[in-house]
Amino acid sequence: MIYLTIAVLCSVAVSVLLKMLRQKDIDIRQTIVAGYPVAFLLTWFLLKPDVGTIHELDNAWGIIIALGILLPAVFIILGRAIEAVGMVATDAAQRLSLIIPIIAAFLLFGEVLTGTRIFGLALGFLALGALIYRPQHVEIGKQATHTPLWLFSVWAGYGLIDILFKQVAKQGTAFPLTLFVSFGLAGLLLFIYLLIMRVRWQGNALIAGLLLGVLNMGNIYAYVRAHQVLSESPSVVFTGMNVGVIAVATLIGVGVFKESLNRINVLGLLLAICCVAVLFLA
């Protein structure tokens, strides 16, 4: 369970780092672009991708390009969502993104839709609705009115990334090589974008990117290793990861950053945990 614990802590630490950077008015885009070379190198050393098989990526380049665009974009959206509504609801929305690949499995890949999974999906949508709920008298200012949009974008973005990775695996492309190429492309595209935008580079943002890269790769590596060690109990890994992130993020968000949750939001967190349990323990 040590790998699963590390994966949970690294995932939450990413959200904590992004929230702290937002509070200090640091350009998260620069932090993200500085993190990709670190993740790129760690992928090379830890997962040892076979670059000799890169010619086998022929049919997967469209998916990899989509990942190269989505990976940094979703990180930026994640930072905006954390700023708008806090890390508790944002991390819960990210975990609920598992609904999207499950729906895709039924609509696109021919899996059978069972009553239990319908119940789980219903819980998930109820949880998402409860998480984005804000009392009308609190909805003051432009930032507040954009809260549902940011949370929905986090949910949809991570769900699409999950589907893309599943598609790559379905085409027989090795996961380490896909991750390696996707990280490299994502960092390159974001760097080019920032050059075009002529950003004023911030040294502290770039230094924070080194930590972000380590945490991001630590999360992915530990999660993959957890699946390898607990290969006979994938539901334990799925459920432990999702519920663990929601629980730890809630403790840190409320206890450390003093984030406020209304009763509907608390209900949403409970529904999110139930959704994850139903979908992966069914």
Contacts in CASP RR format, 6 or more apart in sequence:
PFRMAT RR
TARGET T0000
AUTHOR 0000-0000-0000
METHOD contacts of the structure
MODEL  1
MIYLTIAVLCSVAVSVLLKMLRQKDIDIRQTIVAGYPVAFLLTWFLLKPD
VGTIHELDNAWGIIIALGILLPAVFIILGRAIEAVGMVATDAAQRLSLII
PIIAAFLLFGEVLTGTRIFGLALGFLALGALIYRPQHVEIGKQATHTPLW
LFSVWAGYGLIDILFKQVAKQGTAFPLTLFVSFGLAGLLLFIYLLIMRVR
WQGNALIAGLLLGVLNMGNIYAYVRAHQVLSESPSVVFTGMNVGVIAVAT
LIGVGVFKESLNRINVLGLLLAICCVAVLFLA
1 226 0 8 1.000
3 222 0 8 1.000
3 223 0 8 1.000
3 225 0 8 1.000
3 226 0 8 1.000
3 229 0 8 1.000
4 222 0 8 1.000
4 223 0 8 1.000
4 226 0 8 1.000
4 230 0 8 1.000
4 236 0 8 1.000
4 237 0 8 1.000
4 240 0 8 1.000
4 241 0 8 1.000
6 218 0 8 1.000
6 222 0 8 1.000
7 218 0 8 1.000
7 219 0 8 1.000
7 222 0 8 1.000
7 223 0 8 1.000
7 226 0 8 1.000
7 241 0 8 1.000
8 240 0 8 1.000
8 241 0 8 1.000
8 244 0 8 1.000
8 245 0 8 1.000
8 248 0 8 1.000
9 248 0 8 1.000
10 215 0 8 1.000
10 216 0 8 1.000
10 218 0 8 1.000
10 219 0 8 1.000
10 222 0 8 1.000
11 91 0 8 1.000
11 219 0 8 1.000
11 241 0 8 1.000
11 245 0 8 1.000
12 87 0 8 1.000
12 91 0 8 1.000
12 245 0 8 1.000
12 248 0 8 1.000
12 249 0 8 1.000
12 252 0 8 1.000
13 215 0 8 1.000
14 78 0 8 1.000
14 212 0 8 1.000
14 215 0 8 1.000
14 216 0 8 1.000
14 219 0 8 1.000
15 78 0 8 1.000
15 82 0 8 1.000
15 87 0 8 1.000
15 90 0 8 1.000
15 91 0 8 1.000
15 249 0 8 1.000
16 87 0 8 1.000
16 252 0 8 1.000
17 208 0 8 1.000
17 211 0 8 1.000
17 212 0 8 1.000
17 215 0 8 1.000
18 28 0 8 1.000
18 75 0 8 1.000
18 78 0 8 1.000
18 79 0 8 1.000
18 82 0 8 1.000
19 79 0 8 1.000
19 82 0 8 1.000
19 83 0 8 1.000
19 86 0 8 1.000
19 87 0 8 1.000
19 257 0 8 1.000
21 28 0 8 1.000
21 31 0 8 1.000
21 205 0 8 1.000
21 208 0 8 1.000
22 28 0 8 1.000
22 79 0 8 1.000
22 82 0 8 1.000
22 83 0 8 1.000
24 204 0 8 1.000
26 202 0 8 1.000
26 204 0 8 1.000
26 205 0 8 1.000
26 208 0 8 1.000
27 199 0 8 1.000
27 202 0 8 1.000
27 205 0 8 1.000
28 75 0 8 1.000
28 76 0 8 1.000
28 79 0 8 1.000
28 205 0 8 1.000
29 72 0 8 1.000
29 76 0 8 1.000
29 190 0 8 1.000
29 193 0 8 1.000
29 194 0 8 1.000
29 199 0 8 1.000
30 194 0 8 1.000
30 199 0 8 1.000
30 201 0 8 1.000
30 202 0 8 1.000
30 205 0 8 1.000
30 206 0 8 1.000
30 209 0 8 1.000
31 205 0 8 1.000
31 206 0 8 1.000
31 208 0 8 1.000
31 209 0 8 1.000
31 212 0 8 1.000
32 72 0 8 1.000
32 75 0 8 1.000
32 76 0 8 1.000
32 190 0 8 1.000
32 209 0 8 1.000
32 212 0 8 1.000
33 72 0 8 1.000
33 187 0 8 1.000
33 190 0 8 1.000
33 191 0 8 1.000
33 194 0 8 1.000
34 205 0 8 1.000
34 206 0 8 1.000
34 207 0 8 1.000
34 208 0 8 1.000
34 209 0 8 1.000
34 210 0 8 1.000
34 212 0 8 1.000
35 209 0 8 1.000
35 210 0 8 1.000
35 212 0 8 1.000
35 213 0 8 1.000
35 216 0 8 1.000
36 72 0 8 1.000
36 183 0 8 1.000
36 184 0 8 1.000
36 186 0 8 1.000
36 187 0 8 1.000
36 190 0 8 1.000
36 213 0 8 1.000
37 187 0 8 1.000
38 209 0 8 1.000
38 210 0 8 1.000
38 212 0 8 1.000
38 213 0 8 1.000
38 214 0 8 1.000
38 217 0 8 1.000
39 183 0 8 1.000
39 213 0 8 1.000
39 216 0 8 1.000
39 217 0 8 1.000
40 180 0 8 1.000
40 183 0 8 1.000
40 184 0 8 1.000
40 187 0 8 1.000
42 213 0 8 1.000
42 214 0 8 1.000
42 217 0 8 1.000
42 218 0 8 1.000
42 221 0 8 1.000
43 49 0 8 1.000
43 176 0 8 1.000
43 179 0 8 1.000
43 180 0 8 1.000
43 183 0 8 1.000
43 217 0 8 1.000
44 180 0 8 1.000
46 217 0 8 1.000
46 221 0 8 1.000
47 175 0 8 1.000
47 176 0 8 1.000
47 179 0 8 1.000
47 180 0 8 1.000
47 221 0 8 1.000
47 224 0 8 1.000
48 176 0 8 1.000
49 174 0 8 1.000
49 176 0 8 1.000
49 177 0 8 1.000
49 179 0 8 1.000
49 180 0 8 1.000
50 174 0 8 1.000
50 176 0 8 1.000
50 177 0 8 1.000
51 177 0 8 1.000
51 180 0 8 1.000
53 174 0 8 1.000
53 177 0 8 1.000
54 177 0 8 1.000
54 181 0 8 1.000
56 172 0 8 1.000
56 173 0 8 1.000
57 64 0 8 1.000
57 173 0 8 1.000
57 177 0 8 1.000
57 178 0 8 1.000
57 181 0 8 1.000
59 171 0 8 1.000
60 167 0 8 1.000
60 168 0 8 1.000
60 171 0 8 1.000
60 173 0 8 1.000
60 178 0 8 1.000
63 164 0 8 1.000
63 167 0 8 1.000
63 168 0 8 1.000
63 171 0 8 1.000
64 168 0 8 1.000
64 178 0 8 1.000
64 181 0 8 1.000
64 182 0 8 1.000
64 185 0 8 1.000
65 185 0 8 1.000
66 164 0 8 1.000
67 161 0 8 1.000
67 164 0 8 1.000
67 165 0 8 1.000
67 178 0 8 1.000
67 182 0 8 1.000
67 185 0 8 1.000
67 186 0 8 1.000
68 182 0 8 1.000
68 184 0 8 1.000
68 185 0 8 1.000
68 186 0 8 1.000
68 187 0 8 1.000
68 189 0 8 1.000
69 186 0 8 1.000
69 189 0 8 1.000
70 157 0 8 1.000
70 160 0 8 1.000
70 161 0 8 1.000
70 164 0 8 1.000
71 161 0 8 1.000
71 182 0 8 1.000
71 183 0 8 1.000
71 186 0 8 1.000
72 186 0 8 1.000
72 187 0 8 1.000
72 189 0 8 1.000
72 190 0 8 1.000
74 153 0 8 1.000
74 154 0 8 1.000
74 157 0 8 1.000
74 158 0 8 1.000
74 161 0 8 1.000
77 150 0 8 1.000
77 153 0 8 1.000
77 154 0 8 1.000
77 157 0 8 1.000
78 90 0 8 1.000
78 94 0 8 1.000
78 154 0 8 1.000
79 90 0 8 1.000
80 150 0 8 1.000
81 89 0 8 1.000
81 90 0 8 1.000
81 93 0 8 1.000
81 150 0 8 1.000
81 151 0 8 1.000
81 153 0 8 1.000
81 154 0 8 1.000
82 90 0 8 1.000
83 143 0 8 1.000
84 143 0 8 1.000
84 144 0 8 1.000
84 146 0 8 1.000
84 147 0 8 1.000
84 150 0 8 1.000
85 132 0 8 1.000
85 147 0 8 1.000
85 150 0 8 1.000
85 151 0 8 1.000
86 253 0 8 1.000
86 257 0 8 1.000
86 259 0 8 1.000
87 249 0 8 1.000
87 252 0 8 1.000
87 253 0 8 1.000
87 257 0 8 1.000
87 259 0 8 1.000
88 249 0 8 1.000
88 250 0 8 1.000
88 253 0 8 1.000
88 254 0 8 1.000
88 259 0 8 1.000
88 261 0 8 1.000
88 265 0 8 1.000
88 269 0 8 1.000
89 131 0 8 1.000
89 132 0 8 1.000
89 151 0 8 1.000
89 261 0 8 1.000
89 265 0 8 1.000
90 150 0 8 1.000
90 151 0 8 1.000
90 154 0 8 1.000
90 249 0 8 1.000
91 245 0 8 1.000
91 246 0 8 1.000
91 249 0 8 1.000
92 127 0 8 1.000
92 131 0 8 1.000
92 246 0 8 1.000
92 249 0 8 1.000
92 250 0 8 1.000
92 268 0 8 1.000
92 269 0 8 1.000
92 272 0 8 1.000
93 128 0 8 1.000
93 131 0 8 1.000
93 132 0 8 1.000
93 151 0 8 1.000
93 152 0 8 1.000
93 154 0 8 1.000
93 155 0 8 1.000
94 154 0 8 1.000
94 155 0 8 1.000
94 158 0 8 1.000
94 245 0 8 1.000
95 242 0 8 1.000
95 243 0 8 1.000
95 245 0 8 1.000
95 246 0 8 1.000
95 272 0 8 1.000
95 276 0 8 1.000
96 124 0 8 1.000
96 127 0 8 1.000
96 128 0 8 1.000
96 131 0 8 1.000
96 155 0 8 1.000
96 272 0 8 1.000
96 275 0 8 1.000
96 276 0 8 1.000
97 154 0 8 1.000
97 155 0 8 1.000
97 156 0 8 1.000
97 157 0 8 1.000
97 158 0 8 1.000
97 159 0 8 1.000
97 162 0 8 1.000
98 159 0 8 1.000
98 162 0 8 1.000
98 238 0 8 1.000
98 242 0 8 1.000
98 276 0 8 1.000
98 279 0 8 1.000
99 121 0 8 1.000
99 124 0 8 1.000
99 125 0 8 1.000
99 128 0 8 1.000
99 155 0 8 1.000
99 159 0 8 1.000
99 275 0 8 1.000
99 279 0 8 1.000
100 155 0 8 1.000
100 156 0 8 1.000
100 159 0 8 1.000
100 160 0 8 1.000
100 162 0 8 1.000
100 163 0 8 1.000
101 159 0 8 1.000
101 162 0 8 1.000
101 163 0 8 1.000
101 166 0 8 1.000
102 117 0 8 1.000
102 121 0 8 1.000
102 279 0 8 1.000
103 121 0 8 1.000
104 163 0 8 1.000
104 166 0 8 1.000
105 111 0 8 1.000
106 112 0 8 1.000
106 113 0 8 1.000
114 282 0 8 1.000
116 278 0 8 1.000
116 282 0 8 1.000
117 278 0 8 1.000
117 279 0 8 1.000
117 282 0 8 1.000
119 278 0 8 1.000
120 274 0 8 1.000
120 275 0 8 1.000
120 278 0 8 1.000
120 279 0 8 1.000
120 282 0 8 1.000
121 275 0 8 1.000
121 279 0 8 1.000
123 271 0 8 1.000
123 274 0 8 1.000
123 275 0 8 1.000
123 278 0 8 1.000
124 271 0 8 1.000
124 272 0 8 1.000
124 275 0 8 1.000
126 268 0 8 1.000
126 271 0 8 1.000
127 268 0 8 1.000
127 269 0 8 1.000
127 271 0 8 1.000
127 272 0 8 1.000
127 274 0 8 1.000
127 275 0 8 1.000
128 151 0 8 1.000
128 152 0 8 1.000
128 155 0 8 1.000
129 268 0 8 1.000
130 264 0 8 1.000
130 265 0 8 1.000
130 267 0 8 1.000
130 268 0 8 1.000
130 271 0 8 1.000
131 151 0 8 1.000
131 265 0 8 1.000
131 268 0 8 1.000
131 269 0 8 1.000
131 272 0 8 1.000
132 147 0 8 1.000
132 148 0 8 1.000
132 151 0 8 1.000
132 152 0 8 1.000
133 262 0 8 1.000
133 264 0 8 1.000
133 265 0 8 1.000
134 144 0 8 1.000
134 147 0 8 1.000
134 262 0 8 1.000
135 262 0 8 1.000
138 144 0 8 1.000
139 145 0 8 1.000
165 175 0 8 1.000
165 178 0 8 1.000
168 175 0 8 1.000
168 178 0 8 1.000
169 175 0 8 1.000
175 224 0 8 1.000
179 220 0 8 1.000
223 237 0 8 1.000
223 241 0 8 1.000
226 237 0 8 1.000
226 241 0 8 1.000
227 234 0 8 1.000
227 237 0 8 1.000
230 236 0 8 1.000
230 237 0 8 1.000
235 280 0 8 1.000
235 281 0 8 1.000
238 276 0 8 1.000
238 280 0 8 1.000
239 276 0 8 1.000
239 277 0 8 1.000
239 280 0 8 1.000
239 281 0 8 1.000
242 276 0 8 1.000
242 280 0 8 1.000
243 273 0 8 1.000
243 276 0 8 1.000
243 277 0 8 1.000
246 269 0 8 1.000
246 272 0 8 1.000
246 273 0 8 1.000
246 276 0 8 1.000
247 273 0 8 1.000
250 269 0 8 1.000
253 259 0 8 1.000
254 261 0 8 1.000
261 269 0 8 1.000
END
